Amino acid sequence: EAQVTQNPRYLITVTGKKLTVTCSQNMNHEYMSWYRQDPGLGLRQIYYSMNVEVTDKGDVPEGYKVSRKEKRNFPLILESPSPNQTSLYFCASSLTGGYNEQFFGPGTRLTVL
Amino acid sequence: LAKTTQPISMDSYEGQEVNITCSHNNIATNDYITWYQQFPSQGPRFIIQGYKTKVTNEVASLFIPADRKSSTLSLPRVSLSDTAVYYCLVGRMDSSYKLIFGSGTRLLVRP
């Protein structure tokens, strides 16, 4: 089944404790992206990747890192999480660009205490 | 990137046709218009995409006037399960890597 998977789905952590949210797609898509969603703010793009080893900042990249060492994986790294990073995170992928139909993962609900 | 403006919320009843309009006054020549649907606690789902005139699929229709400064997503005969948030996006086909979703339109379908 074609899909985007994220892990973990739920995470409660404390300020400053490094964490990684994994994202994987099995559709051989070149483009992958991370979004965060907060009440009243819609979806905001954090980082995106056009292909392996090619990443760039979205609208709200501060406090986040990403890497794209393999085509299928695009982990989101929070080196020192803070409470303002408490949010619902979505990973998405599409064939070649953001304008293509994007397939979203199920989401990761992160709480930073 | 063209900014989009949508109504914050809309109400409808089962069986009615719902039209959600998106304004994108600064749309560029190479920009396409895409709509997504999102249910609570789920990732958005692609509905439809178009460049001009009218596009129709099994779920919805997308109407784009000649000046392309706005677009209308039309949902025929909505049901309770169409209650969701609908996002309009505008982006170039050649370099739409950075995307702006905006706050979307919250559609509530009542029995």
Boltz contact constraints between the chains, C-beta under 6 A:
constraints:
  - contact:
      token1: [A, 42]
      token2: [B, 101]
      max_distance: 6.0
  - contact:
      token1: [A, 42]
      token2: [B, 102]
      max_distance: 6.0
  - contact:
      token1: [A, 42]
      token2: [B, 103]
      max_distance: 6.0
  - contact:
      token1: [A, 42]
      token2: [B, 104]
      max_distance: 6.0
  - contact:
      token1: [A, 43]
      token2: [B, 101]
      max_distance: 6.0
  - contact:
      token1: [A, 45]
      token2: [B, 99]
      max_distance: 6.0
  - contact:
      token1: [A, 48]
      token2: [B, 97]
      max_distance: 6.0
  - contact:
      token1: [A, 50]
      token2: [B, 97]
      max_distance: 6.0
  - contact:
      token1: [A, 58]
      token2: [B, 98]
      max_distance: 6.0
  - contact:
      token1: [A, 90]
      token2: [B, 43]
      max_distance: 6.0
  - contact:
      token1: [A, 97]
      token2: [B, 96]
      max_distance: 6.0
  - contact:
      token1: [A, 97]
      token2: [B, 97]
      max_distance: 6.0
  - contact:
      token1: [A, 98]
      token2: [B, 96]
      max_distance: 6.0
  - contact:
      token1: [A, 98]
      token2: [B, 97]
      max_distance: 6.0
  - contact:
      token1: [A, 98]
      token2: [B, 99]
      max_distance: 6.0
  - contact:
      token1: [A, 99]
      token2: [B, 32]
      max_distance: 6.0
  - contact:
      token1: [A, 99]
      token2: [B, 91]
      max_distance: 6.0
  - contact:
      token1: [A, 99]
      token2: [B, 93]
      max_distance: 6.0
  - contact:
      token1: [A, 99]
      token2: [B, 96]
      max_distance: 6.0
  - contact:
      token1: [A, 101]
      token2: [B, 46]
      max_distance: 6.0
  - contact:
      token1: [A, 104]
      token2: [B, 43]
      max_distance: 6.0
  - contact:
      token1: [A, 104]
      token2: [B, 44]
      max_distance: 6.0
  - contact:
      token1: [A, 105]
      token2: [B, 43]
      max_distance: 6.0
  - contact:
      token1: [A, 107]
      token2: [B, 43]
      max_distance: 6.0
